[in-house]
Amino acid sequence: MSPLLIADIAVGSICIAVGLLHLSVFVRRRDLKPHLFFALMAISAGLSVLTDPWMITAETVPSFISALKFRISFEGILWVALIWFIDAYTQTARRSLVWVLTAAYALALFLNLFLPFGILFSQISHLHPVTLAWGEKIVSANGSLSIWRFLPDAAFVFLLFFAGESCYRLYREGHQRRALGLGISLFLILGVGYVDGILMDLGIVNPPSLIGITFLALVLVMGGQLTDEVVRASALTRKVAVERERMDIILSALNTGLALMDAELNVVWVNEGTRKAFPWDDPVGKKCYAFAEKLKEPCEGCGGLQAIADGEIHETERLNSTNNRWYHIASVPIKDHKGQVTNVLESSTDISDQKRTEEARDQAMRELETLKVRLEEENIYLKSEIEEDLGFSEIIGKSNALLYVLGRIKQVAETDAIVLVQGETGTGKELVSRAIHQTSLRSGKPFVKVNCAALPANLVESELFGHEKGAFTGATQMRKGRFEVADKGTLFLDEISELPRWDPGEAAARSPGGAV
């Protein structure tokens, strides 16, 4: 068996074995998408290398073309898988470029299958022997190149940009080790292997192609790096499990129930507080609304759905239909590095006692409001009764003079005029004044009586018109005058003739500013 054949079989087998290993990792952990695309890359590279013996030992042009088409097809799948591997591994934001490159290579694959001589040649005239450095002989093709080969070559230029920019972005985000490992591996396969393949197709260099050897380097470097990440992730998982166990012990002591859900409201984890509140079933793996309230659809006004939709914290209060308890629910969104909501953490606090207290308070307030309305109605009724019963009943008499006075009372009560009531002491001036007030539209406002004869001369102004704090010695606070107190009501100045005569000069002398 020739050395080249042995090398091809060894390289191809290693690539396929490593690819199957990473495919098994993805089957167990569907969230590790880089392993899926890396597995497709490795398996495609292995199959491409294993077609080399068929191609380099072909005896006829049709046999050579068949082998060449298979090899290019596997390599095309390799490049598509590489594009998506870079995207998944670096979490690039250039998804549009990913799709453009995928479409370009997909078109190249289609043309390679259906063009007579594949995508590299428009015509193959004959096969010619090539002697390798160690004396082994293989065959290569002579012919004219196809104009369609520019498609994968142009895509390769953009692939170089995409790979370099993605590695740089990964490095800038603080993942220097991952960025360097990926960059070195991509340099080997893109900068050496791919270019060597192009030069060999153009007849500038002789076979064999280095693509298999360079991709083996990529497989080994990236395989080791991905395996290292899996090992570190496993160790981290064990550490997190220990820390979560400790946290569960702490959270179990809380009265607040906690539940972690994914973006589809499936319960991922709950603390002991939630299990105690809803002891009838294991919630993990079930929809939160199906577990907590036996519902088939999300609750109306669900805070979790709102948190997933807008990425904000939402607080709701809800009466749980299964245990007839009130809960205050805070829904907190958890986002990934791209800002997408991946989980929601909900805390549920039992507020049933608070709700009962609030309901009792509201009921008491409603009863007080009802009592207030009833008392107001009774007050209005009693007032009307008193007015009907008393009227001028406090003033007793039927003489013509008295009836004249009562008539005048009704007449002036309908106006805002100042009324002078005259009479000797004891003749009922205050009774007449009160009758005027009660009959007027001001009856609902204050009736203020001032005994003018009892006012000291130096306090008349202060009593009638009030004063501000500090207006004179002894004015320690503001005081409203009787005029202000009787605003919109009635002011009865009894014995007004006893008021001291007002002297403008004396008032000006008492004024701090000297003005009247």
Secondary structure, DSSP 8 states (H G I E B T S, - for coil): --HHHHHHHHHHHHHHHHHHHHHHHHHH-TT-HHHHHHHHHHHHHHHHHHTHHHHHT--SHHHHHHHHHHHHHHHHHHHHHHHHHHHHHHT-S-HHHHHHHHHHHHHHHHHHHHSTTTTTEEEEEEEEEEE-TTS-EEEEEEEEE-GGGHHHHHHHHHHHHHHHHHHHHHHHTT-HHHHHHHHHHHIIIIIIIIHHHHHHHTTSS-SS-SHHHHHHHHHHHHHHHHHHHHHHHHHHHHHHHHHHHHHHHHHHT-SSEEEEEETT-BEEEE-HHHHHHSTTS--TTSBHHHHHH--SS--TT-HHHHHHHH---EEEEEEETTTTEEEEEEEEEEE-TTS-EEEEEEEEEE-HHHHHHHHHHHHHHHHHHHHHHHHHHHHHHHHHHHHHHHTTTTS----HHHHHHHHHHHHHHTS---------TTS-HHHHHHHHHHHSTTTTS-EEEEEGGGS-GGGHHHHHHEE-TTSSTT--S-EE-HHHHTTTSEEEEETGGGS----HHHHHHHSTTS--
